[in-house]
Each structure stands twice: as C-alpha cells, then as structure tokens.
Amino acid sequence: MANVSVYNMEGKEVGTMELNDAVFGVEINDHLVHLAVVRQLANKRQGTQKAKTRSEVSGGGRKPWRQKGTGHARQGSTRTPQWTGGGVVFAPVPRDYEIKMNKKERRAALKSALTSRVQENKLIVLDDLKLDEVKTKAMQAVLNNLNVSKAMVVLADNDQNVVLSARNIPDVITALPNTINVYDVLKYNTVILTKSAVASIEEVYA
C-alpha cells in the first residue's frame, strides 16, 4: 500500500496514511481514462442544433424565370442553397451525442485517474476540513497553507460552510465521493481529500 502524508489546515504534516492499492495503486489504463473523458464531454452536449434544408424553408415553389432566353443562369427555385434565404446543404439536425461505458469500465477509469494523481504527488490528504462560518478568505488561507491553487476538494459530507466558502475561488471546486469523475480529477492540478473522504472512496471502489 502507498503511504501518503496527512496535513492539517495549517499545512503542517501531522502523520501518514496508507492508501488502498485497489483504488489508489492500480495499473493505469490510458485507453479507459481517455474514453471516460471523451464520454463525459460528449454527454454534456445538448445536441439541439438545427438548420433547415431546402425542403423545409418556406417559399420557392415557383420557377423564378423561364429556362432559356433571359441571360440568367437557369434556376428552378429561389430556395436552393445559393440563394439568400435558401436552405442549408447538409443541415445539422438534433442528435444524441451519448457515449456508453459500462460500470466496470467507469470504475477502472476513475481508479486509474486517482492512481495517476498519487504517482505524480498531486494528491493531498487532509486530517479534517472544517470552517466555523462561510468565509472565502478562510478557505483561501487553507489552500495557501497547502501551497495549491487549481484544486478539486473532495469532502466526505456536504459541509455547506466549506462548499460555499470555496464557491467563489476561481479554479477550485468541491465534490463528494459519489460525484467525483475522471475529467475533474485530471483537470485540476491537485486533488485534496479529507481522511473521511478517502475512507468513503475506498469503501465504494475497493
């Protein structure tokens, strides 16, 4: 099992913790990690874009002028793509961008992402994270003590004092063990977990 240092909110080391290799020490599967990120970004897309083809725009039923003898190029409709107000040639239509991954693949991808953070020393374990009140300055002080900026903070429970204090800090998000995902784990420079959050993650994914 991998040993990591445990810090307090002042940024001082207060001990060590063993991480479960079944979650934080797996063999990294780059393919599944890539697939999980592509899936998450694709599934965010609404797929509601729409433009009209020449069969859907109004007008254009009559031939604008006779076929020959006018000096103009021959035209059969005023709603062909080259006309103003005409239809679009290969018009986008509403579609579903969803990419499917089974549960086993999703779990393996998340474990790979967490393992990569441990190997790169970009995972910090906090003894505890409690704030007496909602205060952005207090949360920023904790991050400064840990010497991190762009961070994902994973809490064991939905502590509103911490969540609301972190909300206004750019490049910092909070998450729960059941809401973490591969994209966010990789997007943020540092993953900060409380000891209780580590226990929850290991309980679910080990």
Disulfide bonds with the S-S distance in Angstrom:
none
